[in-house]
């Protein structure tokens, strides 16, 4: 496929040389895609108002040049997500999710994977644009992001025996799932105590429609547990520290977690 | 492989400049080799004195030859207005317009979490302190009209929530010499929202 015409979300744009921009896109056809937009900084006609963070675009990309970066030929603005710019918490959370996708989404992904990732980002941005983000929404969108990346933690059944967890349970970080009471003896340094109620809320967060995520009820204890669980899960399975995390913590009035603090 | 170690050294140094690769560096090096001695001396002297002769204004963070800068120390400027810009180059553009006679505040960038640029990396606290010191009636937020610039403007507006000074944002719309046919729908929509009577 030499010429790709696709919907995309713009995840990052970096100035290149005197007049060009390098643009990171997420496409439902091929996943992450890096293109060069020639003359994007100088010309007021070439890509006017389109190559901006969060923008949902329809683009035409030329991939015929062997050994060189694909070239952006056309871009049409579909949704600008202007609401994400007017509130710091929205801007911070949307930036965080895009950075996660920009760092983790595969280039040349299989179509079903690319469609799942694109669907997540589009839904998350639409949800955020109309929301007042808080720590609960962050936890739920982070969980959905891991799920879209194919890193869904096992919350419903014990990773040892497959039984539904009851009573005193724990989350095994390395195994990425819950350990039931019967296997509590296997708890080690890499496990976190967690209440069944917390797991239930997170499970609902994976199943609910995006429009209902903001209404999911969390108690302070469930939120603290969910936060630690996802933080440790992210550090182990994703393994990167995102640059946008600090600003996000500050925007949500939430002191940052460090591996030591957990 | 270049013709002399001096050429190689110059090409290697030029390649550190933004947007300059091997080919451009080589082209520049050959140009410099063929140019007059007086231009070479002027260029090397200008580069050598760039840092020592440049001062960051302690008030507005503009670049100049002294601090406070000529704008901040000019008694004819309107001290009741502050125009907030991202970089010194933006300040120069506003100055060139001749439409503003107040003072400036250079942020040193925009909020860009993806690039690790948070509020602590910008001169926002200093702006808040300037406004809190009194005498400012209007703060014009002239960051670029893109996602980062808009987000930064709204963040600053939140930080200045308690001030009584008027907070304004530069207008959005069609650029001079622009073409409606090529404009995006958001720009066209905002141009219509911000239209002005012509008689």
Contacts between the chains, C-beta under 8 A, distances in Angstrom:
chain1	res1	chain2	res2	distance
A	12	B	114	6.0
A	16	B	19	7.3
A	17	B	19	4.2
A	18	B	19	5.6
A	44	B	175	5.7
A	44	B	177	7.2
A	44	B	178	5.8
A	44	B	179	8.0
A	44	B	182	7.7
A	45	B	179	6.2
A	45	B	182	4.4
A	48	B	178	7.7
A	48	B	182	5.6
A	48	B	183	5.5
A	48	B	184	5.5
A	48	B	187	6.8
A	49	B	183	6.8
A	49	B	184	3.4
A	49	B	186	5.9
A	49	B	187	4.9
A	50	B	184	5.9
A	52	B	146	5.0
A	52	B	147	5.1
A	53	B	114	7.7
A	53	B	146	7.4
A	53	B	147	3.9
A	53	B	148	6.8
A	54	B	147	5.9
A	77	B	184	4.5
A	77	B	185	6.3
A	77	B	186	6.6
A	80	B	184	7.9
A	80	B	186	5.0
A	82	B	150	7.7
A	82	B	186	7.0
A	84	B	147	7.3
A	84	B	151	7.9
A	85	B	147	5.4
A	85	B	150	3.8
A	85	B	151	4.7
A	85	B	154	6.5
A	86	B	150	7.2
A	86	B	151	7.9
A	86	B	154	5.0
A	87	B	154	6.8
A	88	B	111	8.0
A	88	B	151	7.1
A	88	B	154	7.0
A	88	B	155	5.2
A	88	B	158	6.6
A	91	B	111	7.3
A	91	B	113	7.6
A	91	B	147	7.7
A	91	B	151	4.3
A	91	B	154	7.9
A	91	B	155	8.0
A	92	B	113	5.8
A	95	B	112	7.8
A	95	B	113	4.0
A	95	B	114	5.3
A	96	B	113	6.7
A	98	B	114	6.7
A	99	B	113	7.2
A	99	B	114	4.7
A	102	B	114	7.3
A	243	B	113	6.7
A	243	B	114	6.4
A	243	B	115	6.6
A	243	B	116	3.8
A	244	B	113	3.4
A	244	B	114	5.5
A	244	B	116	7.6
A	246	B	116	7.9
A	246	B	118	5.9
A	247	B	111	7.2
A	247	B	113	4.3
A	247	B	118	4.3
A	247	B	119	7.5
A	248	B	113	6.8
A	250	B	118	6.9
A	250	B	119	7.6
